[in-house]
Amino acid sequence: MKAWPFDQARYETVGVNLEKALARLEIALKQRKGRFLVGEELTIADIIVGGALWFAMRSFVDKEMRKAAPSLEGYLRGFLELPEVGGTFRKLKLCERG
């Protein structure tokens, strides 16, 4: 894994881009027609988004960011409760401060 020295400008750019992505995901979750991103069955889209969201919610998406996208936590918790994926991820411990 490649590590970079801390760069404030890069950190802020990543934060802005993440907030845009979370806002778009929030819209998709509100417009969905079923339990998952693409209907009533688990798809690769849910696995990819769920995995990335699990990592982001643990490490970067703090309480303040979650206020702007309230559907994310419920979607992620529902995803993690599935027998097909629940054992793959550690317990969800939400990031409290960015």
SULLINSUL-V913368 format. One line per field, one symbol per residue. ss: DSSP state (h for helix, s for strand, l for the rest). phi: phi as a letter, one per 20 degrees, with the letter a starting at -180 (. if undefined). burial: + if it has 16 or more other ideal C-beta (glycine too) atoms within 10 Angstrom, else -. A space follows every 10 residues. Layout:
ss=???
phi=???
burial=???
//
This chain:
ss=lllllllhhh hhhhhhhhhh hhhhhhhhhh hllllsllsl lllhhhhhhh hhhhhhhhhl llhhhhhlll hhhhhhhhhh llllllllll llllllll
phi=.eddffcgff gfffffffff fffffgffff efebfdfcoe dfcfgfffff fffgfffedc eegfffffcf ffffffffff ffffcgfedf gfdffecf
burial=---------- ---------- -+--++--+- -----++--- -+---++-++ --++-++--- +---++--+- ++--++--++ -+--+----- --------
//
